[in-house]
Amino acid sequence: MQALWKYGGRMKYGLITGLLWFFGILFVVRGITLIGESFLGCLFMVLAGLLLLPVVRAKISAVNPQLQSKWLSVGVFVLLLCSGLSLQASEDRALKNGTASQELLDREAQRNEDNQERERLSAEKEAKEASQKQQRETEKQQRNNIIAIQTDSRIALKNYLKDPDSADIRNHHGNCGEVNSKNGFGGYTGFKRFIASSAIVAIEGENMDSDEFQKAWDQVCK
């Protein structure tokens, strides 16, 4: 078991060392290529790469044993951050002074296009969400209006009927429907069409003849 632990530890150490060499060399090479764009950006990135190299880290630890590996990693992060800020500042100056390279101009143009596209998509999304919200509110208001109209219609109809508790209402839409209720003699009249609102209540064949009721039905209920 101890041999297995030792083997696992060596594997982990070897993997970390390999990654440090890889990224250290990568940052050094990349930093050198940036010397034409920003000297400080180049310098910071090369220093960050050097701090990643195991041989450099070993020498620093030999000089100052109290300097732990995590602080070297913090230093690498700070140097990379400074490199990025320096490069961005150099690019901004070049664009402002008109000395930017064609590559930088193309990159800036692409960045502007991407920003405009994001803004366009964001505006479209906001407009769509606003439209959907307005549609939902309109539909909700329409439903509330329909419910209010139908409620007022039912109340007006029952207030008119001689025996409202006996009323059987069907096919009720808006102000129009069919009702079967008891008359003054206690007998059911059978289902009859009605038009009822707070202003008027008309029942076919009772308080309005069939011809007039049909005209009103066609105007109000269809």
Secondary structure, DSSP 8 states (H G I E B T S, - for coil): -HHHHHHHHHHHHHHHHHHHHHHHHHHHHHHHHTTTT-HHHHHHHHHHHHHHSHHHHHHHHHH-TTS-HHHHHHHHHHHHHHHHHHHHHHHHHHHHHT---HHHHHHHHHHHHHHHHHHHHHHHHHHHHHHHHHHHHHHHHHHHHHHHHHHHHHHHHHHHSSSGGG-EEEEEETTEEEEE-B-TTS-B---EEEEE-SS-EEEBTTTB-HHHHHHHHHHHT-
